[in-house]
Amino acid sequence: MNEFFVNIAEENLLKIRNSVSESLNYDEFICDDEHGIDQRDIIEFLEKNSFIETDKDPEVFYLTNDTYDILDEGNIYTEIFELLDSENDEDYDDESNFGYNDTKLELSDGELNELVAKNKSEKIQRKVAGYITFILILIVVGVISYYLKGSKESNGLDENLLKEIKNQLDKIDLREYKK
């Protein structure tokens, strides 16, 4: 999102510079709804970092003298990107944002070995589960294909062959096998 924000901010500064009055009304600022960048965010960032300022009308914005210099040097993109990046770094450094606790977690060798063993065990369990799932899928596909193939063959058997098989089965004396 930083890149989109920087591009939009740069476009707005260039739009102010290239306008006849060298100013821009609040409603004329370019935004990017698709990436969640609205006019208010752009304006707040540009004002906070002294790229733009207002005069009598708080809805009309002008470039600061420093911004003209940066634009003349052609470093505006880099300048905005660095400021935005440092602003984001400050947000992450602020412990209150995330309930950050800088105390280090110290584990004994035994606890560390337990965590390593637990991690290895979980990896092995995931692999075994993956293999079992793969094997079950192969079995299901095999059974389904066997029955589909078998149903095609049984439909293709002619009646004479079925009668012959029945006659052979009838000739077998089951009493001999019961002994």
C-alpha positions as CSV (number, residue, x, y, z in Angstrom):
1,M,0.0,0.0,0.0
2,N,3.0,2.3,0.6
3,E,3.8,2.5,-3.1
4,F,0.2,3.4,-4.0
5,F,0.1,6.0,-1.2
6,V,3.4,7.6,-2.4
7,N,2.3,7.7,-6.0
8,I,-1.0,9.4,-5.1
9,A,0.7,11.9,-2.8
10,E,3.2,12.7,-5.5
11,E,0.4,13.1,-8.1
12,N,-1.4,15.6,-5.8
13,L,1.7,17.7,-5.3
14,L,2.4,17.8,-9.0
15,K,-1.3,18.7,-9.6
16,I,-1.0,21.6,-7.3
17,R,2.2,22.8,-8.9
18,N,0.8,22.5,-12.4
19,S,-2.5,24.2,-11.7
20,V,-3.0,27.8,-12.8
21,S,-3.5,29.0,-9.3
22,E,-0.9,26.7,-7.8
23,S,-3.5,25.6,-5.3
24,L,-5.9,22.7,-4.9
25,N,-9.3,22.5,-3.2
26,Y,-10.0,19.7,-0.8
27,D,-12.4,18.1,-3.2
28,E,-9.9,18.1,-6.1
29,F,-7.4,15.9,-4.3
30,I,-6.8,12.6,-6.1
31,C,-7.6,9.5,-3.9
32,D,-7.5,5.7,-4.5
33,D,-10.6,4.1,-3.1
34,E,-9.5,0.7,-4.4
35,H,-6.5,0.7,-2.1
36,G,-8.2,2.5,0.8
37,I,-6.5,5.8,0.3
38,D,-8.8,8.7,0.8
39,Q,-8.3,12.4,0.4
40,R,-8.2,13.0,4.2
41,D,-5.3,10.6,4.6
42,I,-3.3,12.2,1.8
43,I,-4.0,15.7,3.0
44,E,-3.1,14.9,6.7
45,F,0.1,13.2,5.6
46,L,1.2,16.1,3.3
47,E,0.3,18.7,5.9
48,K,1.9,16.9,8.8
49,N,5.2,16.6,6.8
50,S,5.0,20.3,5.6
51,F,4.5,19.6,1.9
52,I,1.4,21.7,1.8
53,E,-0.2,24.5,3.8
54,T,-3.4,26.5,3.8
55,D,-3.9,30.2,3.8
56,K,-7.1,31.9,4.8
57,D,-9.4,29.2,3.4
58,P,-8.8,25.8,5.2
59,E,-10.2,24.0,2.2
60,V,-7.5,25.3,-0.3
61,F,-4.0,24.0,-0.1
62,Y,-0.7,25.4,-1.5
63,L,2.8,24.0,-1.7
64,T,5.4,25.1,0.8
65,N,8.7,26.6,-0.3
66,D,10.6,23.5,0.6
67,T,8.2,21.4,-1.5
68,Y,9.0,23.5,-4.5
69,D,12.7,22.9,-3.9
70,I,12.2,19.1,-3.6
71,L,10.1,19.1,-6.8
72,D,12.8,21.0,-8.6
73,E,15.4,18.5,-7.5
74,G,13.2,15.6,-8.7
75,N,13.4,13.8,-5.3
76,I,9.8,14.1,-4.3
77,Y,9.0,10.4,-4.6
78,T,12.0,9.3,-2.5
79,E,11.3,12.0,0.1
80,I,7.6,11.0,0.5
81,F,8.5,7.3,0.6
82,E,11.2,7.8,3.3
83,L,8.8,9.9,5.4
84,L,6.0,7.4,5.1
85,D,8.4,4.5,5.8
86,S,9.8,6.2,8.9
87,E,6.2,7.1,10.0
88,N,5.3,3.4,9.8
89,D,8.4,2.4,11.7
90,E,7.5,4.8,14.5
91,D,4.1,3.1,14.7
92,Y,5.7,-0.3,15.2
93,D,8.2,1.1,17.7
94,D,5.5,2.5,19.9
95,E,4.9,-0.2,22.5
96,S,1.4,1.0,23.3
97,N,0.2,0.0,19.8
98,F,0.7,-3.7,20.2
99,G,1.1,-4.3,23.9
100,Y,4.8,-5.0,23.1
101,N,6.8,-6.5,25.9
102,D,10.6,-6.2,25.5
103,T,11.4,-8.8,28.1
104,K,13.2,-11.8,26.6
105,L,11.7,-15.2,26.9
106,E,14.4,-17.4,28.5
107,L,14.0,-21.1,28.3
108,S,16.1,-23.7,30.0
109,D,17.8,-26.4,28.0
110,G,15.2,-28.9,29.0
111,E,12.3,-26.6,28.0
112,L,14.0,-25.8,24.7
113,N,14.5,-29.5,24.0
114,E,10.9,-30.2,24.8
115,L,9.8,-27.5,22.3
116,V,12.1,-28.9,19.6
117,A,10.8,-32.4,20.2
118,K,7.2,-31.2,20.2
119,N,7.8,-29.3,16.9
120,K,9.4,-32.4,15.3
121,S,6.5,-34.5,16.6
122,E,4.0,-32.2,15.1
123,K,5.8,-32.2,11.7
124,I,5.9,-36.0,11.7
125,Q,2.2,-36.1,12.5
126,R,1.4,-33.7,9.7
127,K,3.4,-35.8,7.3
128,V,1.8,-39.0,8.4
129,A,-1.7,-37.5,8.1
130,G,-0.7,-36.3,4.6
131,Y,0.4,-39.7,3.6
132,I,-2.6,-41.4,5.0
133,T,-4.9,-38.9,3.2
134,F,-3.0,-39.6,0.0
135,I,-3.3,-43.3,0.4
136,L,-7.0,-43.1,1.2
137,I,-7.6,-41.0,-1.9
138,L,-5.7,-43.6,-4.0
139,I,-7.8,-46.4,-2.5
140,V,-11.1,-44.6,-3.1
141,V,-10.1,-43.8,-6.7
142,G,-9.0,-47.4,-7.2
143,V,-12.3,-48.8,-5.9
144,I,-14.4,-46.5,-7.9
145,S,-12.5,-47.1,-11.1
146,Y,-12.6,-50.9,-10.4
147,Y,-16.4,-50.9,-10.0
148,L,-16.8,-48.6,-13.0
149,K,-14.6,-50.9,-15.1
150,G,-16.2,-54.0,-13.7
151,S,-19.7,-52.7,-14.5
152,K,-18.7,-52.2,-18.1
153,E,-17.3,-55.7,-18.4
154,S,-20.2,-57.5,-16.8
155,N,-22.6,-55.7,-19.1
156,G,-20.4,-57.0,-22.0
157,L,-20.6,-60.6,-21.0
158,D,-22.8,-62.6,-23.3
159,E,-25.5,-64.8,-21.9
160,N,-23.9,-68.1,-23.0
161,L,-20.9,-67.5,-20.9
162,L,-23.0,-66.7,-17.9
163,K,-25.0,-69.9,-18.4
164,E,-21.8,-71.9,-18.6
165,I,-20.5,-70.4,-15.4
166,K,-23.8,-71.2,-13.7
167,N,-23.7,-74.9,-14.9
168,Q,-20.1,-75.3,-13.6
169,L,-21.1,-73.9,-10.2
170,D,-24.1,-76.2,-10.1
171,K,-21.9,-79.3,-10.8
172,I,-19.7,-78.5,-7.8
173,D,-20.7,-80.7,-4.8
174,L,-20.5,-78.5,-1.8
175,R,-20.7,-81.6,0.5
176,E,-17.1,-82.5,-0.4
177,Y,-15.8,-79.2,0.8
178,K,-17.7,-79.3,4.1
179,K,-15.6,-82.2,5.3
